[in-house]
């Protein structure tokens, strides 16, 4: 009897123990591609008598379900999934959901810096998610943007990538990371490579605003804004630490790329840390086999026995020298003491090796018998950012949400060039220290009226030095710097943005911003006798926007938006001395004013039963007082001697007007659960109006370009067969600055340079080996085309095999 009583007690203890275990059955619901937690997933059994909802970290308590229950997971953005509870427990209490391909209810942050429904916004915005980034396996963030099919990217060298949006580029676009602008006081009108400092492995989402975004982002936001939002640390939802991470490897055959990446997240209830590291090694890039022979790299310069020698390239398709390597590091901390306050801290670092500017290495000498440069390379491009953001949620007297952001950035770049048979290596080195302070507030408690408002202060200080090194004797001498050393650029601004839902199907948005910019620069008279000692600029700009999003029918959206943008002169405009092109030199011009853009765009989107989505937009932008490079006089002279050569004098001036217009089309078709189609087409025309009444083609108006994708997927495998294509730019349509670079272009039947049309056929695939292991295998440029994208110095990759492996835990 005592034995039976003891057994009864033991069984009761077991039941209690198992019940306790049941209550600790926390299950996490994750995105199958990004491994990010999914909030607000409805979880229920077959007869819906037991229902749960995942929290902000994707967790729910599975103890309410019995071991015999078949549990269904449902979320508006994901495919419905049903699975037995016992199987869930075997899968380490993690459930992965696949996003619905026809999901259209996106949330974006870029327009106001706060979450808004994309369908309520009158601007065109393109989002690139982490799952798309993993599938596309881009080598750099420039390639990430290009993979959208809606951003044109120019490359002067392998270590580069300069986006073009709606006829504008470089310092007329804003680049930001986690809400902090990367644009600094020496962003130039020529092509920029800063986007490669952003590690695509760390990017959670990228949002691209098309058209002016000056109301929120201030100066430079004329053609568009590119926002990169990186991954954030994840907290634990109980007393146990939450640990997750990934390890990735990628190989590309066209440039023998070897890339490794690793990240790890460690989270407790109130704090979490995320560490990320990537290393890229790229060798010389090989071009394709079928295309213009003028693109081949037939010879290059080597220094042999103390002398520059022009040697024959054993493999003319190999672009010597284009290889480089890069490291990226990111460390983030999140402290969340309660549901009201969050403190985010981030450290970002990127550094490249030296990398050649390929388009300068292929310039012919004046006699046409050899090459002009023996060396032309950039020194390491370095970027450091320390970022702190304090967030407050909940109800305040003047706001429902508050973000206070402070960031410090340090940029380093340098240029080194030496002419063929010259013993002097000319170098300039630049450093920029940048401080950013932003206060952004959200007010949603005025009925159907929402306000977003805030202020911004930016401070940039530029350090610039020049030197001449005799490579034979080792003698180092001071030389003219590229910019006035110690010059500063400051901006102070305030903005307000409003959203009003006049009717459930009609939303108005408008905004105003006032920005004031100051420049202070002193010119060194040691190497050049400037007719001025300094440049002191103080200028203000008022910009605004007004638009609406209208749904006359549930499946039809019409948007209209008018906006203005501006770009204030920076240190590069005011104070640069630089060999801009063969035979010309740019000199400083302190008498500059801001340029302004006036833009209008109309968009239409039609949804056919969530199976076919057609999108179209047309835009027109008019730019006045455009800051352009034009002939100039220096101390009354139209030509001066620069680096031993008599050169035509030019300067940045408010000397032109320009207009850009175009059309953008897109289509997404979801044929069934496995097959889908997508396509994009962009047509852009840009004209610069000279003071003398003549018109020329705008340099950064991209040729017609687009893509067409056929996609197939099941639970394990995804495949994407697609075509990328570019239209021709005839000699007559080339910008004047491009016509002088005949060594970069093919030759038409009249012997004139032009940019031919091209296409590539490509296949990408992704296979889920297990919940923890994914593989990607791609074959790009299958037909091995030899092509050079418009305005690019380097020839694109030929046939390219890309292999990627990703392990997640």
Rosetta blueprint (number, residue, H / E / L):
1 X L
2 X H
3 X H
4 X H
5 X H
6 X H
7 X H
8 X H
9 X H
10 X H
11 X H
12 X H
13 X H
14 X H
15 X H
16 X H
17 X H
18 X H
19 X H
20 X H
21 X H
22 X H
23 X H
24 X L
25 X L
26 X E
27 X E
28 X E
29 X E
30 X E
31 X E
32 X L
33 X L
34 X L
35 X L
36 X L
37 X E
38 X L
39 X L
40 X L
41 X L
42 X E
43 X E
44 X E
45 X L
46 X L
47 X L
48 X L
49 X L
50 X L
51 X E
52 X E
53 X E
54 X L
55 X L
56 X L
57 X L
58 X L
59 X E
60 X E
61 X E
62 X H
63 X H
64 X H
65 X L
66 X L
67 X L
68 X L
69 X L
70 X E
71 X E
72 X E
73 X E
74 X E
75 X E
76 X L
77 X L
78 X E
79 X E
80 X E
81 X E
82 X E
83 X E
84 X E
85 X H
86 X H
87 X H
88 X H
89 X H
90 X H
91 X L
92 X L
93 X L
94 X E
95 X E
96 X E
97 X E
98 X L
99 X E
100 X L
101 X L
102 X L
103 X L
104 X L
105 X L
106 X L
107 X E
108 X E
109 X L
110 X L
111 X L
112 X L
113 X L
114 X L
115 X L
116 X E
117 X E
118 X H
119 X H
120 X H
121 X L
122 X L
123 X L
124 X E
125 X E
126 X E
127 X E
128 X E
129 X E
130 X H
131 X H
132 X H
133 X H
134 X H
135 X H
136 X H
137 X L
138 X L
139 X L
140 X L
141 X H
142 X H
143 X H
144 X H
145 X H
146 X H
147 X L
148 X L
149 X L
150 X L
151 X L
152 X E
153 X E
154 X E
155 X L
156 X L
157 X L
158 X L
159 X L
160 X L
161 X L
162 X E
163 X E
164 X E
165 X E
166 X L
167 X L
168 X E
169 X E
170 X H
171 X H
172 X H
173 X E
174 X E
175 X E
176 X E
177 X E
178 X L
179 X L
180 X E
181 X E
182 X L
183 X L
184 X L
185 X L
186 X L
187 X L
188 X L
189 X L
190 X L
191 X L
192 X L
193 X L
194 X H
195 X H
196 X H
197 X H
198 X L
199 X L
200 X H
201 X H
202 X H
203 X E
204 X E
205 X E
206 X E
207 X E
208 X E
209 X E
210 X E
211 X L
212 X L
213 X L
214 X H
215 X H
216 X H
217 X H
218 X L
219 X L
220 X L
221 X L
222 X L
223 X L
224 X E
225 X E
226 X E
227 X E
228 X E
229 X E
230 X E
231 X L
232 X L
233 X L
234 X L
235 X L
236 X L
237 X L
238 X L
239 X L
240 X L
241 X L
242 X E
243 X E
244 X E
245 X E
246 X E
247 X E
248 X E
249 X E
250 X E
251 X E
252 X E
253 X L
254 X L
255 X L
256 X L
257 X E
258 X E
259 X E
260 X E
261 X E
262 X E
263 X E
264 X E
265 X E
266 X E
267 X E
268 X L
269 X L
270 X L
271 X E
272 X E
273 X E
274 X E
275 X E
276 X E
277 X E
278 X E
279 X E
280 X E
281 X E
282 X E
283 X L
284 X L
285 X L
286 X E
287 X L
288 X L
289 X L
290 X E
291 X L
292 X L
293 X H
294 X H
295 X H
296 X L
297 X L
298 X L
299 X E
300 X E
301 X E
302 X E
303 X E
304 X E
305 X L
306 X L
307 X E
308 X E
309 X E
310 X E
311 X E
312 X E
313 X L
314 X L
315 X L
316 X L
317 X L
318 X E
319 X L
320 X L
321 X L
322 X L
323 X L
324 X E
325 X E
326 X E
327 X E
328 X E
329 X E
330 X E
331 X E
332 X E
333 X E
334 X E
335 X E
336 X L
337 X L
338 X L
339 X L
340 X L
341 X E
342 X E
343 X E
344 X E
345 X E
346 X E
347 X E
348 X E
349 X E
350 X E
351 X E
352 X E
353 X L
354 X L
355 X E
356 X E
357 X L
358 X H
359 X H
360 X H
361 X H
362 X L
363 X L
364 X E
365 X L
366 X L
367 X L
368 X L
369 X L
370 X L
371 X E
372 X L
373 X E
374 X E
375 X E
376 X E
377 X E
378 X E
379 X L
380 X L
381 X L
382 X E
383 X E
384 X E
385 X E
386 X E
387 X E
388 X E
389 X E
390 X E
391 X E
392 X E
393 X E
394 X L
395 X L
396 X L
397 X L
398 X L
399 X L
400 X L
401 X E
402 X E
403 X E
404 X E
405 X E
406 X E
407 X E
408 X E
409 X E
410 X E
411 X E
412 X E
413 X E
414 X E
415 X E
416 X E
417 X E
418 X E
419 X E
420 X L
421 X L
422 X L
423 X L
424 X E
425 X E
426 X E
427 X E
428 X E
429 X E
430 X E
431 X E
432 X E
433 X E
434 X E
435 X E
436 X E
437 X E
438 X E
439 X E
440 X E
441 X E
442 X E
443 X E
444 X E
445 X E
446 X E
447 X L
448 X L
449 X E
450 X E
451 X E
452 X E
453 X E
454 X E
455 X E
456 X E
457 X E
458 X E
459 X E
460 X E
461 X E
462 X E
463 X E
464 X E
465 X E
466 X E
467 X E
468 X E
469 X E
470 X E
471 X L
472 X L
473 X L
474 X L
475 X L
476 X E
477 X E
478 X E
479 X E
480 X L
481 X L
482 X L
483 X L
484 X L
485 X L
486 X L
487 X L
488 X E
489 X E
490 X E
491 X E
492 X E
493 X E
494 X E
495 X E
496 X E
497 X E
498 X E
499 X E
500 X E
501 X E
502 X E
503 X E
504 X L
505 X L
506 X E
507 X E
508 X E
509 X E
510 X E
511 X E
512 X E
513 X E
514 X E
515 X E
516 X E
517 X E
518 X E
519 X E
520 X E
521 X E
522 X E
523 X L
524 X L
525 X L
526 X L
527 X L
528 X L
529 X L
530 X L
531 X L
532 X L
533 X L
534 X E
535 X E
536 X E
537 X E
538 X E
539 X E
540 X E
541 X E
542 X E
543 X E
544 X E
545 X E
546 X E
547 X E
548 X E
549 X E
550 X E
551 X E
552 X E
553 X E
554 X L
555 X L
556 X E
557 X E
558 X E
559 X E
560 X E
561 X E
562 X E
563 X E
564 X E
565 X E
566 X E
567 X E
568 X L
569 X L
570 X L
571 X H
572 X H
573 X H
574 X H
575 X H
576 X L
577 X L
578 X E
579 X E
580 X E
581 X E
582 X L
583 X L
584 X E
585 X E
586 X E
587 X L
588 X L
589 X L
590 X L
591 X L
592 X L
593 X L
594 X L
595 X E
596 X E
597 X E
598 X E
599 X E
600 X E
601 X E
602 X E
603 X E
604 X E
605 X E
606 X E
607 X E
608 X E
609 X L
610 X L
611 X L
612 X E
613 X E
614 X E
615 X E
616 X E
617 X E
618 X E
619 X E
620 X E
621 X E
622 X E
623 X E
624 X E
625 X E
626 X E
627 X E
628 X E
629 X E
630 X E
631 X E
632 X L
633 X L
634 X E
635 X L
636 X L
637 X E
638 X L
639 X E
640 X E
641 X E
642 X E
643 X L
644 X L
645 X E
646 X E
647 X E
648 X E
649 X E
650 X E
651 X E
652 X E
653 X E
654 X E
655 X E
656 X E
657 X E
658 X E
659 X E
660 X E
661 X E
662 X E
663 X E
664 X E
665 X E
666 X E
667 X E
668 X E
669 X E
670 X E
671 X L
672 X L
673 X L
674 X L
675 X E
676 X E
677 X E
678 X E
679 X E
680 X E
681 X E
682 X E
683 X E
684 X E
685 X E
686 X E
687 X E
688 X E
689 X E
690 X E
691 X L
692 X L
693 X L
694 X L
695 X E
696 X E
697 X E
698 X L
699 X L
700 X L
701 X L
702 X L
703 X L
704 X L
705 X E
706 X E
707 X E
708 X E
709 X E
710 X E
711 X E
712 X E
713 X E
714 X L
715 X L
716 X L
717 X E
718 X E
719 X E
720 X E
721 X E
722 X E
723 X E
724 X E
725 X E
726 X E
727 X L
728 X L
729 X E
730 X L
731 X H
732 X H
733 X H
734 X L
735 X L
736 X H
737 X H
738 X H
739 X H
740 X L
741 X L
742 X H
743 X H
744 X H
745 X L
746 X E
747 X E
748 X L
749 X L
750 X L
751 X L
752 X L
753 X E
754 X E
755 X E
756 X L
757 X L
758 X E
759 X E
760 X E
761 X E
762 X E
763 X E
764 X E
765 X E
766 X E
767 X E
768 X E
769 X L
770 X L
771 X L
772 X L
773 X E
774 X E
775 X E
776 X E
777 X E
778 X E
779 X E
780 X E
781 X L
782 X L
783 X L
784 X L
785 X E
786 X L
787 X L
788 X L
789 X L
790 X L
791 X L
792 X L
793 X L
794 X L
795 X L
796 X L
797 X L
798 X L
799 X L
800 X E
801 X E
802 X E
803 X E
804 X E
805 X E
806 X E
807 X E
808 X E
809 X L
